[in-house]
Amino acid sequence: MFSSESADSMSICITLSLISVQFSYKVWAYLYARITMPDHKPYNIFFSEIAKAEEAEEV
């Protein structure tokens, strides 16, 4: 009984930490884009940078 309860709480903690990591990653990507190019929409820049990196890898 006790082991299953601790396993449940452990999985909840892991899930919450993963969600917070993903959220903070999006926030930092947004802030970085806003600081570097404030005139454009950040997510467009973010994805265009990924596209440029993929094109550079292909060449």
C-alpha positions as CSV (number, residue, x, y, z in Angstrom):
1,M,0.0,0.0,0.0
2,F,2.7,2.4,1.0
3,S,4.9,1.7,-2.0
4,S,2.1,2.3,-4.5
5,E,1.3,5.6,-2.8
6,S,4.9,6.7,-3.0
7,A,5.1,5.7,-6.6
8,D,2.1,7.7,-7.4
9,S,3.5,10.8,-5.7
10,M,6.8,10.3,-7.5
11,S,5.2,10.1,-10.9
12,I,3.2,13.3,-10.1
13,C,6.4,15.1,-9.1
14,I,8.1,13.9,-12.3
15,T,5.2,15.0,-14.4
16,L,5.1,18.5,-12.8
17,S,8.8,19.0,-13.2
18,L,8.6,18.0,-16.9
19,I,5.8,20.5,-17.4
20,S,7.6,23.2,-15.6
21,V,10.8,22.6,-17.7
22,Q,8.8,22.7,-21.0
23,F,7.1,25.9,-19.8
24,S,10.3,27.6,-18.8
25,Y,11.9,26.6,-22.1
26,K,9.1,28.3,-24.0
27,V,9.4,31.4,-21.8
28,W,13.1,31.7,-22.4
29,A,12.7,31.1,-26.1
30,Y,10.1,33.9,-26.2
31,L,12.2,36.3,-24.1
32,Y,15.3,35.6,-26.2
33,A,13.4,36.3,-29.4
34,R,11.8,39.5,-27.9
35,I,15.3,40.8,-26.9
36,T,17.1,39.9,-30.1
37,M,14.4,41.0,-32.6
38,P,11.6,43.0,-30.9
39,D,10.0,44.1,-34.2
40,H,9.0,40.6,-35.2
41,K,6.7,37.9,-33.8
42,P,9.0,35.8,-31.6
43,Y,7.7,32.3,-32.5
44,N,8.1,33.0,-36.2
45,I,11.7,33.9,-35.6
46,F,12.2,30.9,-33.3
47,F,10.9,28.5,-35.9
48,S,12.7,30.3,-38.8
49,E,16.0,29.9,-36.8
50,I,15.3,26.2,-36.6
51,A,14.6,26.0,-40.3
52,K,17.9,27.8,-41.0
53,A,19.8,25.4,-38.8
54,E,18.2,22.5,-40.6
55,E,19.1,23.9,-44.0
56,A,22.7,24.5,-42.8
57,E,22.9,20.9,-41.7
58,E,21.7,19.6,-45.1
59,V,24.3,21.7,-47.0
